Amino acid sequence: MADDILGVAGKVCLVTGASSGLGAHFAALLAGRGALVAGASCAPPVGEDASVRHYDCDIRDGAAVEAVFEAVERDLGPVDVLVNAAGIAHFERAEQFDDEALADVFSTNVAGTMRVTREAATRMLAAKRSGSIIQVTSVLARTGMAGVCAYAGTKAALEQMMRAQAIEWARSGVRINALAPGWFATAMTKPFLDKGAGGFLKGRIPMRRLGRPDDLDGALLLLASDASRYMTGTVLTVDGGFSAGA
């Protein structure tokens, strides 16, 4: 019964940042459930997964983003589900953050993600097609912590923009929500966790462990499937209780 409720079979799903980390996991998860999955990233995929069709795309480049959507529509069909998992992080104290690093993280995490979101929504709206857009944000959008000010700021920006977009697109059938993971051990978070933060964070997480990628499966499938047809403008938090005790 749950498989039917959370079904994504036959849906065309585009996942950004699908070459590694959570993006790669989401792409494989959707493909394993019968979705037609395109992965977009500016790095080659780690490992081989024939069920995911990969496209080279730097989301900071508007022409590249448009080209990916054209290619996916040609190869698989119009996008039904967009998962914006691409992102970068700079872990530094606020007074050490230089202009170049700040511009880099915002141009990727905010401007780049909004560029992909706009392209997806514009096409869905023009074709009068319903669809689901999922912004992968973070508990840091709403929880303060030293050393993550720029990254946290980008995720907070995405969540607030998502709320405004949800209101604008609600009547069209285009839904947009956010999935906010807590602390997961990925290539992006490894430098921060390896500095000693891993043990400290486990002590602050009520479940006393870091997240595993499959801990996000239920939430991702909920937002991607028609089970969330009456949800838009919502943030789903999956963090082992971290934000509850913060």
Rosetta silent file (secondary structure, phi, psi, omega in degrees, C-alpha in Angstrom):
SEQUENCE: MADDILGVAGKVCLVTGASSGLGAHFAALLAGRGALVAGASCAPPVGEDASVRHYDCDIRDGAAVEAVFEAVERDLGPVDVLVNAAGIAHFERAEQFDDEALADVFSTNVAGTMRVTREAATRMLAAKRSGSIIQVTSVLARTGMAGVCAYAGTKAALEQMMRAQAIEWARSGVRINALAPGWFATAMTKPFLDKGAGGFLKGRIPMRRLGRPDDLDGALLLLASDASRYMTGTVLTVDGGFSAGA
SCORE:     score description
SCORE:     0.000 S_00000001
   1 L     0.000  -43.818 -178.969    0.000    0.000    0.000 S_00000001
   2 H   -62.934  -36.542  179.733    2.800    2.430    0.913 S_00000001
   3 H   -62.151  -37.382  178.663    4.500    1.782   -2.409 S_00000001
   4 H   -69.372  -42.049 -178.707    1.346    2.874   -4.237 S_00000001
   5 H   -64.117  -40.260 -177.019    0.921    5.992   -2.107 S_00000001
   6 L   -99.530   25.102 -174.750    4.535    7.051   -2.614 S_00000001
   7 L   -68.801  136.452  175.087    4.701    5.931   -6.238 S_00000001
   8 L  -128.138    8.979 -177.361    6.946    7.776   -8.691 S_00000001
   9 L   -57.189  131.577  177.894    6.995    5.169  -11.478 S_00000001
  10 L    84.892  -11.716  178.521    6.983    6.802  -14.899 S_00000001
  11 L   -75.697  141.963  174.967    7.636   10.308  -13.577 S_00000001
  12 E   -89.074  117.125 -175.669   10.470   12.256  -15.211 S_00000001
  13 E  -118.113  130.309  175.034   12.735   13.443  -12.393 S_00000001
  14 E  -110.337  123.408 -179.478   15.662   15.844  -12.703 S_00000001
  15 E  -117.305  119.166  174.890   18.139   15.824   -9.802 S_00000001
  16 E   -85.302  155.865 -177.529   20.860   18.455   -9.629 S_00000001
  17 L    66.510   30.765 -172.034   24.096   17.630   -7.834 S_00000001
  18 L   -85.757    3.795 -177.803   23.529   13.988   -8.766 S_00000001
  19 L   -78.535  -20.154 -178.147   27.184   13.065   -9.239 S_00000001
  20 L  -163.929  176.302  173.753   27.778   12.347   -5.540 S_00000001
  21 H    62.685 -147.963 -177.755   26.457   12.723   -2.008 S_00000001
  22 H   -65.130  -33.390  178.390   22.768   13.081   -1.275 S_00000001
  23 H   -60.389  -44.117  177.840   22.025   14.054   -4.869 S_00000001
  24 H   -63.338  -40.287  179.148   23.403   10.724   -6.125 S_00000001
  25 H   -64.381  -44.213 -179.939   21.411    8.876   -3.485 S_00000001
  26 H   -62.859  -41.718 -179.776   18.180   10.661   -4.425 S_00000001
  27 H   -61.753  -45.431  179.854   18.700    9.949   -8.120 S_00000001
  28 H   -65.893  -39.071  178.868   19.277    6.235   -7.454 S_00000001
  29 H   -60.189  -49.096 -178.361   16.293    6.081   -5.091 S_00000001
  30 H   -65.245  -41.851  178.709   13.900    7.566   -7.651 S_00000001
  31 H   -63.318  -39.090  179.356   15.247    5.380  -10.449 S_00000001
  32 H   -65.890  -20.323  177.485   14.859    2.309   -8.259 S_00000001
  33 L   -95.961   10.698  174.151   11.180    3.191   -7.830 S_00000001
  34 L    94.364    6.417  177.411   10.608    3.280  -11.577 S_00000001
  35 L   -77.630  157.015  172.781   11.087    6.976  -12.296 S_00000001
  36 E   -93.572  110.271 -166.375   12.884    8.196  -15.409 S_00000001
  37 E  -112.983  129.583  172.181   15.813   10.015  -13.819 S_00000001
  38 E  -112.088  132.644  176.199   18.170   12.626  -15.204 S_00000001
  39 E  -109.189  131.172 -179.800   21.127   13.739  -13.115 S_00000001
  40 E  -119.878  125.532  178.471   22.663   17.164  -13.710 S_00000001
  41 E  -161.162  163.482 -179.811   26.039   18.140  -12.295 S_00000001
  42 L   -99.245    9.531  176.541   29.317   19.780  -13.265 S_00000001
  43 L  -126.375  149.955  178.410   31.384   16.820  -12.026 S_00000001
  44 L   -65.326  146.613 -178.796   31.475   13.267  -13.372 S_00000001
  45 L   -65.311  145.357  175.829   29.345   10.798  -11.400 S_00000001
  46 L   -86.132  113.805 -177.605   31.007    8.699   -8.718 S_00000001
  47 L    86.891  171.653 -178.238   30.397    5.090   -9.739 S_00000001
  48 L  -110.151  131.580  175.410   28.251    3.701  -12.519 S_00000001
  49 L  -142.738   99.465 -175.600   24.458    3.671  -12.418 S_00000001
  50 L   -66.731  -15.487 -177.827   22.872    2.820  -15.736 S_00000001
  51 L   -80.898  -10.080  179.986   19.427    3.717  -14.397 S_00000001
  52 E  -115.405  126.192  178.271   20.340    7.420  -14.173 S_00000001
  53 E   -91.796  119.509 -174.040   21.051    9.445  -17.318 S_00000001
  54 E   -97.571  141.602  177.922   23.714   12.035  -16.512 S_00000001
  55 E  -128.674  140.181  177.207   24.051   15.489  -18.077 S_00000001
  56 E   -80.458  126.201 -178.673   26.867   17.979  -17.622 S_00000001
  57 L  -159.324  126.984  170.805   25.543   21.245  -16.197 S_00000001
  58 L   -98.985  112.788 -173.833   26.899   24.118  -14.131 S_00000001
  59 L   -68.447   -6.870  174.524   23.823   25.652  -12.528 S_00000001
  60 L   -80.940   -6.220 -176.873   25.595   29.025  -12.410 S_00000001
  61 L  -110.301  109.980 -177.053   25.313   29.135  -16.222 S_00000001
  62 H   -59.384  -40.472 -179.871   21.862   30.059  -17.499 S_00000001
  63 H   -65.065  -38.378  179.292   22.499   28.707  -21.006 S_00000001
  64 H   -66.697  -38.631  178.748   23.655   25.369  -19.567 S_00000001
  65 H   -64.126  -47.201  178.888   20.539   25.086  -17.419 S_00000001
  66 H   -61.043  -40.242 -179.526   18.248   25.744  -20.369 S_00000001
  67 H   -63.729  -38.079  178.973   20.189   23.230  -22.470 S_00000001
  68 H   -63.870  -44.546  179.028   19.768   20.516  -19.840 S_00000001
  69 H   -63.059  -40.076  177.171   16.008   20.941  -19.758 S_00000001
  70 H   -61.316  -43.844 -178.605   15.886   20.812  -23.549 S_00000001
  71 H   -66.732  -42.473  179.934   17.969   17.621  -23.541 S_00000001
  72 H   -64.696  -42.806  178.210   15.928   15.948  -20.793 S_00000001
  73 H   -62.172  -38.538  179.586   12.661   16.759  -22.573 S_00000001
  74 H   -68.805  -41.145 -173.795   14.058   15.335  -25.787 S_00000001
  75 H   -85.989  -37.495 -172.812   15.434   12.168  -24.169 S_00000001
  76 L  -121.951  -29.798 -176.268   12.934   11.423  -21.397 S_00000001
  77 L   122.367  173.758  179.801   10.039   13.874  -21.595 S_00000001
  78 L   -59.811  143.489 -177.226    8.940   16.995  -19.681 S_00000001
  79 L   -72.188  127.035  175.972   10.172   17.173  -16.100 S_00000001
  80 L   -95.631  -34.455 -175.384    7.572   16.206  -13.478 S_00000001
  81 E  -133.688  127.818  173.901    9.828   16.393  -10.417 S_00000001
  82 E  -114.092  126.662  175.177   12.834   18.612   -9.803 S_00000001
  83 E  -114.346  110.574 -179.572   15.146   17.876   -6.868 S_00000001
  84 E   -90.219   89.559 -179.193   17.595   20.719   -6.262 S_00000001
  85 L  -105.111   -5.632 -179.713   20.397   18.954   -4.401 S_00000001
  86 L   -69.023  139.520  177.845   23.360   20.835   -5.900 S_00000001
  87 L   179.734  161.312  176.720   25.228   23.017   -3.455 S_00000001
  88 L  -131.810  164.197  179.495   28.572   23.941   -1.951 S_00000001
  89 L  -140.811  144.472  170.682   29.728   24.937    1.514 S_00000001
  90 L  -121.841  117.851 -178.475   32.569   26.988    2.994 S_00000001
  91 L   -99.729   95.800  178.682   33.171   26.269    6.650 S_00000001
  92 L  -145.603  156.411  175.314   34.860   29.329    8.110 S_00000001
  93 L   -67.390  152.964 -172.421   34.250   31.760   10.912 S_00000001
  94 H   -58.343  -38.045 -176.684   32.306   34.844    9.911 S_00000001
  95 H   -75.889  -12.367 -179.854   35.216   37.279   10.284 S_00000001
  96 H   -98.679   -3.367 -175.632   37.409   35.132    8.020 S_00000001
  97 L   -78.547  119.092 -179.700   34.956   34.897    5.135 S_00000001
  98 L   -91.593  169.045 -174.902   36.253   36.831    2.122 S_00000001
  99 H   -61.319  -39.264 -177.173   34.190   38.374   -0.673 S_00000001
 100 H   -65.193  -44.799  179.281   35.120   35.740   -3.251 S_00000001
 101 H   -64.954  -40.519  179.001   34.054   32.823   -1.061 S_00000001
 102 H   -62.484  -45.565  179.502   30.822   34.577   -0.119 S_00000001
 103 H   -63.624  -36.753 -178.190   29.968   35.273   -3.754 S_00000001
 104 H   -64.194  -48.039 -176.197   30.793   31.677   -4.680 S_00000001
 105 H   -69.629  -35.481  178.656   28.482   30.046   -2.168 S_00000001
 106 H   -74.869  -34.980 -179.506   25.587   32.400   -2.912 S_00000001
 107 H   -67.651  -30.053  178.258   25.982   32.163   -6.701 S_00000001
 108 H   -85.543  -57.594 -170.803   25.727   28.388   -6.499 S_00000001
 109 H   -71.852  -34.179 -178.193   23.325   27.706   -3.653 S_00000001
 110 H  -101.959  -64.158 -176.632   20.901   30.582   -4.178 S_00000001
 111 H   -62.373  -43.198  179.925   21.217   32.050   -7.679 S_00000001
 112 H   -64.098  -46.434  179.207   22.016   28.698   -9.290 S_00000001
 113 H   -63.481  -41.002  178.569   19.200   26.865   -7.531 S_00000001
 114 H   -66.449  -31.956  178.223   16.747   29.638   -8.349 S_00000001
 115 H   -63.896  -45.524  178.855   17.848   29.509  -11.991 S_00000001
 116 H   -67.713  -41.823  178.649   17.001   25.808  -12.208 S_00000001
 117 H   -59.666  -46.190  179.987   13.773   26.325  -10.265 S_00000001
 118 H   -60.949  -42.932 -179.486   12.669   29.117  -12.583 S_00000001
 119 H   -62.920  -43.882  179.732   13.367   27.035  -15.681 S_00000001
 120 H   -64.846  -48.528 -177.708   11.384   24.091  -14.331 S_00000001
 121 H   -64.388  -40.927 -179.899    8.438   26.189  -13.162 S_00000001
 122 H   -59.254  -42.560 -179.862    8.300   28.230  -16.375 S_00000001
 123 H   -70.190  -40.381  177.655    8.036   25.064  -18.439 S_00000001
 124 H   -63.455  -44.599 -179.174    5.441   23.486  -16.159 S_00000001
 125 H   -65.278  -43.125 -178.612    3.331   26.641  -16.157 S_00000001
 126 H   -63.894  -35.564 -178.727    3.547   27.118  -19.942 S_00000001
 127 L   -89.435   -0.470 -176.463    2.472   23.525  -20.546 S_00000001
 128 L    54.584   44.325  179.455   -0.212   23.701  -17.821 S_00000001
 129 L  -108.299  137.629  172.473    1.401   20.662  -16.182 S_00000001
 130 L   -75.444  160.842 -179.842    1.407   19.979  -12.465 S_00000001
 131 E  -171.870  167.727 -179.724    4.758   19.192  -10.916 S_00000001
 132 E  -124.610  128.371  175.620    6.798   19.022   -7.737 S_00000001
 133 E  -114.092  128.340 -176.600    9.920   21.061   -6.992 S_00000001
 134 E  -120.408  117.517  176.174   11.988   20.027   -3.980 S_00000001
 135 E   -94.086  121.824  176.683   14.626   22.342   -2.526 S_00000001
 136 E   -86.343  109.056 -176.042   17.208   20.498   -0.443 S_00000001
 137 L  -109.261 -129.716 -175.939   17.970   22.942    2.349 S_00000001
 138 L  -171.095  153.739  172.527   19.269   22.309    5.878 S_00000001
 139 H   -62.215  -21.149 -179.871   18.397   22.564    9.558 S_00000001
 140 H   -70.065  -10.896  173.976   21.005   25.333    9.565 S_00000001
 141 H   -64.821  -23.309 -176.277   18.473   27.547    7.786 S_00000001
 142 L  -129.841    5.612 -178.335   16.790   27.887   11.188 S_00000001
 143 L  -130.086  125.279 -178.300   19.501   26.870   13.686 S_00000001
 144 L   -79.806  144.518  176.692   22.535   28.964   14.504 S_00000001
 145 L  -159.684  143.228  179.209   26.033   27.497   14.655 S_00000001
 146 L   -68.626  145.370  173.591   29.534   28.918   14.430 S_00000001
 147 L    87.279    2.528 -175.694   31.494   28.432   11.226 S_00000001
 148 L  -131.963   23.073 -168.803   28.559   28.039    8.841 S_00000001
 149 H   -59.404  -45.250 -176.948   27.165   31.572    8.438 S_00000001
 150 H   -69.156  -46.334  179.160   27.277   31.795    4.636 S_00000001
 151 H   -59.879  -47.119  179.962   26.003   28.266    4.018 S_00000001
 152 H   -60.953  -39.168  179.263   23.225   28.720    6.574 S_00000001
 153 H   -63.128  -37.975  179.509   22.289   32.040    4.986 S_00000001
 154 H   -67.162  -38.874 -178.399   21.879   30.453    1.560 S_00000001
 155 H   -71.379  -35.469  174.961   19.613   27.736    2.900 S_00000001
 156 H   -64.288  -40.034  178.307   17.499   30.264    4.811 S_00000001
 157 H   -61.488  -44.439  179.946   17.162   32.285    1.599 S_00000001
 158 H   -61.165  -42.150 -178.709   15.987   29.220   -0.319 S_00000001
 159 H   -65.738  -41.337 -179.388   13.356   28.383    2.280 S_00000001
 160 H   -70.877  -38.633  176.116   11.907   31.887    2.352 S_00000001
 161 H   -64.725  -37.108  177.545   11.912   32.157   -1.438 S_00000001
 162 H   -59.244  -40.171  179.667   10.219   28.750   -1.575 S_00000001
 163 H   -63.868  -43.312  178.648    7.357   30.038    0.551 S_00000001
 164 H   -65.814  -41.669  178.975    6.765   32.987   -1.769 S_00000001
 165 H   -64.147  -39.022  179.351    6.973   30.766   -4.853 S_00000001
 166 H   -58.308  -42.290  179.730    4.518   28.303   -3.329 S_00000001
 167 H   -65.866  -42.408 -178.427    1.927   31.059   -2.982 S_00000001
 168 H   -64.931  -36.378 -171.915    2.483   32.280   -6.545 S_00000001
 169 H  -102.979   -0.629 -171.397    2.199   28.826   -8.131 S_00000001
 170 H   -56.290  -43.196 -175.878   -0.332   27.105   -5.862 S_00000001
 171 H   -74.075  -15.159 -176.796   -3.334   27.416   -8.186 S_00000001
 172 H   -84.375  -15.473 -175.081   -1.371   26.138  -11.173 S_00000001
 173 L    93.515   -0.971  175.472   -0.628   22.728   -9.686 S_00000001
 174 E   -88.590  114.963 -178.127    3.097   23.450   -9.434 S_00000001
 175 E  -102.991  145.635  175.748    4.115   22.574   -5.869 S_00000001
 176 E  -139.144  127.564 -179.737    7.361   23.567   -4.190 S_00000001
 177 E  -137.953  171.767  178.833    8.574   22.331   -0.815 S_00000001
 178 E  -122.241  142.022  171.872   11.860   21.974    1.037 S_00000001
 179 E  -110.973  118.313 -174.381   13.569   18.931    2.489 S_00000001
 180 E  -111.292   96.196  176.482   15.849   19.990    5.348 S_00000001
 181 E   -72.302  156.554  170.703   18.364   17.332    6.397 S_00000001
 182 L   -87.545 -135.197 -177.246   20.228   17.548    9.652 S_00000001
 183 L   -91.310  114.051  178.060   23.839   16.417    9.938 S_00000001
 184 E  -121.135  141.669  178.268   24.766   13.753    7.405 S_00000001
 185 L   -81.350  103.724  177.761   28.291   12.526    6.648 S_00000001
 186 L  -129.711  174.544  178.263   28.875   13.456    2.997 S_00000001
 187 L   -60.282  -32.827 -178.310   31.849   14.652    0.984 S_00000001
 188 L   -71.422  -40.664 -176.253   30.655   18.223    1.532 S_00000001
 189 L   -87.518  -13.109 -175.123   30.367   17.996    5.323 S_00000001
 190 H   -54.133  -45.930 -179.873   33.444   15.782    5.854 S_00000001
 191 H   -58.282  -37.551 -179.772   35.941   18.677    6.282 S_00000001
 192 H   -72.482  -45.387 -178.319   33.755   20.196    8.979 S_00000001
 193 H   -67.088  -34.834 -177.941   32.999   16.912   10.743 S_00000001
 194 H   -71.738  -15.303  178.503   36.631   15.800   10.640 S_00000001
 195 H   -79.225    6.856 -179.393   37.716   18.907   12.554 S_00000001
 196 H   108.257   -6.444 -178.158   36.149   17.418   15.654 S_00000001
 197 H   -71.976  -24.747 -177.023   32.595   18.617   15.024 S_00000001
 198 H   -58.145  -51.135  179.666   31.355   15.074   14.353 S_00000001
 199 H   -65.182  -39.388  178.168   31.603   13.913   17.940 S_00000001
 200 H   -61.361  -44.446 -177.475   30.268   17.203   19.267 S_00000001
 201 H   -67.961  -37.983  177.115   27.246   17.075   16.963 S_00000001
 202 H   -57.998  -35.644  179.012   26.394   13.494   17.846 S_00000001
 203 H   -69.727  -21.868  179.199   26.153   14.656   21.436 S_00000001
 204 H   -93.912  -12.009  179.824   23.646   17.352   20.406 S_00000001
 205 L   -90.234  119.224 -177.388   21.484   15.046   18.310 S_00000001
 206 L   -53.641  -33.132  178.149   18.861   13.348   20.530 S_00000001
 207 L   -79.461   -4.708  173.924   19.137   10.119   18.492 S_00000001
 208 L    59.832   36.176  172.942   22.921   10.243   19.123 S_00000001
 209 L  -157.584  157.088  171.989   24.014    9.547   15.552 S_00000001
 210 L   -75.385  159.709  179.730   24.577   11.311   12.261 S_00000001
 211 E   -74.363  152.061  171.262   22.038   10.766    9.517 S_00000001
 212 L  -106.900  148.213 -177.954   22.348    8.101    6.827 S_00000001
 213 H   -50.897  -39.023 -177.885   21.196    8.864    3.265 S_00000001
 214 H   -72.006   -9.902  172.903   18.364    6.326    3.458 S_00000001
 215 H   -65.294  -18.494 -177.893   16.967    8.190    6.468 S_00000001
 216 H   -95.533   -4.923 -172.165   15.736   10.730    3.901 S_00000001
 217 H   -58.723  -48.211 -176.661   14.024    8.247    1.576 S_00000001
 218 H   -61.496  -43.922 -178.994   10.517    8.524    2.996 S_00000001
 219 H   -66.545  -41.502 -179.627   10.503   12.315    3.023 S_00000001
 220 H   -64.759  -44.681  179.598   11.925   12.569   -0.501 S_00000001
 221 H   -66.564  -35.956  176.295    9.393   10.089   -1.915 S_00000001
 222 H   -58.634  -49.761 -176.759    6.557   11.868   -0.131 S_00000001
 223 H   -70.800  -29.793 -178.527    7.447   15.198   -1.728 S_00000001
 224 H   -80.707  -25.526 -173.815    8.131   13.682   -5.158 S_00000001
 225 L   -94.643  174.648  177.968    4.933   11.635   -5.312 S_00000001
 226 H   -74.429   -5.223  176.599    1.271   12.540   -5.519 S_00000001
 227 H   -62.373  -24.057 -179.897    0.971   11.686   -1.830 S_00000001
 228 H  -102.305   28.085 -173.972    1.969   15.316   -1.172 S_00000001
 229 L   -62.531  -19.925  178.977   -0.554   16.756   -3.659 S_00000001
 230 L  -108.040   21.406  178.941   -1.986   19.090   -0.970 S_00000001
 231 L  -116.098  126.531  170.001    1.416   20.212    0.315 S_00000001
 232 L  -156.523  145.390 -177.501    3.219   23.321   -0.872 S_00000001
 233 L    77.430   20.882 -173.984    5.377   25.870    0.907 S_00000001
 234 L  -108.602  147.149  172.071    6.343   23.300    3.552 S_00000001
 235 E  -109.941  120.123  173.828    9.704   22.378    5.091 S_00000001
 236 E   -97.540  120.258 -177.721   10.164   18.720    6.037 S_00000001
 237 E  -103.111  129.064  179.393   12.956   18.368    8.592 S_00000001
 238 E  -128.593   95.286 -169.151   14.840   15.090    8.984 S_00000001
 239 L  -143.740   14.604  179.161   17.499   15.568   11.647 S_00000001
 240 L    65.692   17.760  179.929   17.229   13.006   14.438 S_00000001
 241 L    92.023    5.591 -176.055   15.743   15.675   16.692 S_00000001
 242 H   -55.980  -49.696 -176.108   18.661   18.107   16.362 S_00000001
 243 H   -73.051  -22.025  178.436   16.556   21.215   15.778 S_00000001
 244 H   -67.819  -33.160 -177.877   14.067   20.256   18.479 S_00000001
 245 H   -99.859    0.768 -176.954   16.765   20.489   21.108 S_00000001
 246 L   -74.076    0.000    0.000   18.684   23.408   19.651 S_00000001
